[in-house]
Amino acid sequence: MSFTGKYEVESQENYEAFMQVIGIPAETIQKGKDFVFTTEVVQNGNDFTWSQVYPGHTMTNQFSIGKESEMETMSGKKFKATVNWDGSKIVVDFGKYKHSSEIVGGKLVETSQAGGVVFKRVSKRLS
């Protein structure tokens, strides 16, 4: 199934605990907790452009499955990583945390794990 689309966050589980584990400052966690943001994905085969559009800031990662790409974390840190398929999920190791994304029932489901905390975000498709 193609990931291409525009998605808006519908629900989040363990947001605060996860952000604390990966070292995000408490002030930033509080600000981000109530942000309504969108994720825009363009998939062309194994090539992706993945943008998260926050109020006043957009974070975009471009990557190809199986090839090392420069990526940016939620905290703004840049590093090189390889995104891979795991069945119908795309998975990447961001260093401090592991992240997977999949389409389930037309929704974008993203799961991140760090320090025993699992953060799950579900986004509904807008287009």
Long-range contacts (C-beta under 8 A, 24 or more apart in sequence): 1-88, 1-103, 2-43, 2-103, 3-41, 3-43, 3-48, 3-90, 3-101, 3-103, 3-108, 4-41, 4-42, 4-43, 5-40, 5-41, 5-108, 5-125, 5-126, 5-127, 6-38, 6-39, 6-40, 6-41, 6-125, 6-126, 6-127, 7-38, 7-39, 7-40, 7-41, 7-107, 7-108, 7-123, 7-124, 7-125, 7-126, 8-36, 8-37, 8-38, 8-123, 8-124, 8-126, 9-36, 9-37, 9-38, 9-39, 9-121, 9-122, 9-123, 10-107, 10-122, 10-123, 10-124, 11-121, 11-122, 12-119, 12-120, 12-121, 12-122, 13-118, 13-119, 13-120, 13-121, 14-117, 14-118, 14-119, 14-120, 15-119, 15-121, 17-117, 17-119, 18-97, 18-112, 18-114, 18-117, 18-118, 18-119, 19-74, 19-119, 21-97, 21-114, 21-115, 21-116, 21-117, 22-73, 22-74, 22-75, 22-96, 22-97, 22-114, 22-115, 23-75, 23-96, 24-74, 24-75, 38-123, 38-126, 39-108, 39-123, 41-108, 48-83, 48-90, 63-92, 65-90
